[in-house]
Amino acid sequence: MNTPSNMLALGTKAPFFELPNPSKTNELQSLEELKGEKGTLVIFMCNHCPFVLHVIDKINELYEDYNEKGIEFIAINANDIEKYPADSPEKMIEFQIDRNFDFPYLFDESQAVARAYDAACTPDFYFFDDKLDLVYRGQMDDSRPGNNKDVTGEDLIIAFENLLIGEPQEEIQRPSMGCNIKWK
């Protein structure tokens, strides 16, 4: 099912969280300790969603390009693992190894964090500035599985670059699209 982002209001403060990281023996990691020096991208995603699989390699590429410039990525999986065992914490570890990404991938078992962010789909992107105010939310780019458009990361790149050079963000931000979060 194609579900669009709810598009949380710009300027919203990033809701605080502290969640276990399955790849670090479930060590609790918080937004405060993980956030980037200049910006923080929070991504709601999961292991099995075709929309996530379509973009994960580009997300990783963007992370490698922008992490050294002070932008941190934090991925969160909030899916109901009883109904969707492919998204279990064990499988999150496998997915992270398989796709070779280094940014934290946290598990929101209670789904409280996803609700706090008004997340709707996987992937859903929220980009915050150094004060943790929301400056961009929506799609990574125009590509979707099957639409034959290249995965460029363009919309996120524009948001990152605007932040880094102190320019205002684009007024028109398009919703991300993906599978709906699997609510309990």
C-alpha positions in Angstrom: 0.0 0.0 0.0 1.4 3.4 -1.0 1.3 5.6 2.1 2.5 9.2 2.0 4.2 11.1 4.9 2.0 13.1 7.2 4.4 16.0 6.9 5.0 17.1 10.5 5.1 20.9 10.8 8.4 22.6 10.0 10.1 24.1 13.1 8.9 21.2 15.3 11.4 20.2 17.9 12.7 16.7 17.4 10.8 14.5 19.9 13.3 13.0 22.4 13.9 9.2 22.3 16.1 6.6 23.8 15.9 3.2 22.1 17.9 0.0 21.9 20.4 -0.6 19.1 20.2 -4.3 18.3 23.6 -4.1 16.5 25.2 -2.9 19.8 23.7 -5.7 22.1 20.6 -3.5 22.6 22.6 -0.7 24.2 20.2 2.2 24.7 21.0 5.2 22.5 19.4 8.6 22.7 18.8 11.4 20.3 20.9 13.7 22.5 24.0 11.5 22.3 23.6 10.5 18.6 22.6 13.8 17.0 24.9 15.5 14.5 26.9 18.6 15.1 25.2 20.5 12.2 22.1 18.4 11.4 20.4 15.1 12.1 18.4 13.0 9.7 15.9 10.6 11.4 14.7 7.9 9.1 11.8 5.5 9.9 12.5 2.4 7.9 12.5 -1.4 8.2 14.2 -4.4 6.7 11.7 -5.9 4.2 9.9 -2.9 2.7 10.5 -2.6 -1.1 10.6 1.2 -0.9 13.4 1.0 1.7 15.3 -1.7 -0.3 15.0 0.6 -3.3 16.9 3.5 -1.6 19.0 2.0 1.2 22.3 2.0 -0.9 21.8 5.7 -1.8 21.0 6.5 1.9 24.3 4.8 2.8 26.1 6.8 0.1 24.6 10.1 1.4 25.7 9.1 4.9 29.3 8.6 3.7 29.2 12.0 2.0 27.6 14.0 4.7 28.6 12.4 8.0 32.0 14.0 7.9 30.3 17.4 7.3 28.5 17.1 10.6 25.2 15.5 9.6 24.3 12.3 11.5 21.7 9.7 10.3 19.6 7.7 12.8 17.3 5.0 11.5 14.4 3.6 13.5 12.3 0.5 12.9 8.9 0.7 14.5 7.1 -2.2 12.8 5.1 -4.8 14.6 7.4 -7.8 14.6 4.8 -10.3 15.7 3.0 -9.8 12.4 6.2 -9.0 10.5 9.0 -11.2 11.8 11.2 -10.1 8.9 11.6 -6.8 10.8 12.7 -8.4 14.1 15.8 -7.0 15.9 17.8 -10.1 14.9 17.0 -9.4 11.2 17.8 -5.7 11.7 21.4 -6.8 12.6 21.5 -9.0 9.5 20.1 -6.2 7.3 22.7 -3.7 8.6 25.6 -6.2 8.0 24.1 -7.2 4.6 23.7 -3.6 3.4 26.9 -2.4 5.1 25.7 0.8 6.7 27.3 2.3 9.8 24.6 4.7 11.1 22.6 3.6 14.1 19.5 1.5 13.5 17.3 1.5 16.5 14.2 -0.5 17.5 11.0 1.2 18.6 9.1 -1.7 20.0 6.4 0.3 21.7 6.0 2.5 18.5 5.8 5.5 20.8 8.6 7.3 19.0 7.1 6.7 15.6 3.8 8.2 17.0 5.7 11.2 18.4 7.1 11.9 15.0 3.7 11.3 13.3 5.6 8.8 11.1 3.4 7.1 8.5 5.5 5.2 6.0 8.9 3.4 5.4 11.0 5.3 4.5 9.9 8.5 6.2 12.6 11.2 6.5 12.9 14.0 9.1 15.8 16.4 8.9 16.6 18.6 11.9 19.1 21.5 12.3 21.8 21.8 15.0 19.0 23.0 17.5 16.9 20.0 16.6 14.3 22.1 14.8 12.7 20.4 11.8 13.8 22.0 8.6 12.9 19.3 6.0 10.6 16.3 5.9 9.4 14.3 3.0 10.9 12.4 0.1 14.5 11.5 -0.6 13.9 12.0 -4.3 11.3 11.3 -7.0 12.3 7.6 -7.5 10.0 4.8 -6.4 10.2 1.1 -7.1 9.0 0.6 -10.7 8.8 4.2 -11.8 12.1 4.0 -13.7 13.4 7.3 -12.2 17.0 7.2 -11.0 17.7 7.1 -7.2 19.5 10.4 -6.8 18.8 11.5 -3.2 18.2 14.9 -4.7 15.7 16.3 -2.3 17.8 15.3 0.7 21.0 16.6 -0.9 19.3 20.0 -1.5 18.2 20.1 2.2 21.6 19.1 3.5 23.4 21.7 1.3 21.0 24.5 2.2 21.6 23.8 5.9 25.4 23.6 5.5 25.6 27.0 3.6 23.0 28.7 5.8 20.4 29.1 3.0 16.6 28.8 3.6 15.1 25.4 2.7 12.8 24.8 -0.3 9.3 25.9 0.4 7.8 23.0 -1.5 8.7 19.7 0.1 7.1 16.6 -1.3 5.9 13.8 0.9 7.9 10.5 1.0 6.0 7.5 -0.1 6.3 3.9 1.0 4.7 1.0 2.8 2.7 2.0 5.8 4.3 1.5 9.2 2.9 -1.8 10.6 1.1 -0.6 13.7 0.1 -3.0 16.4 
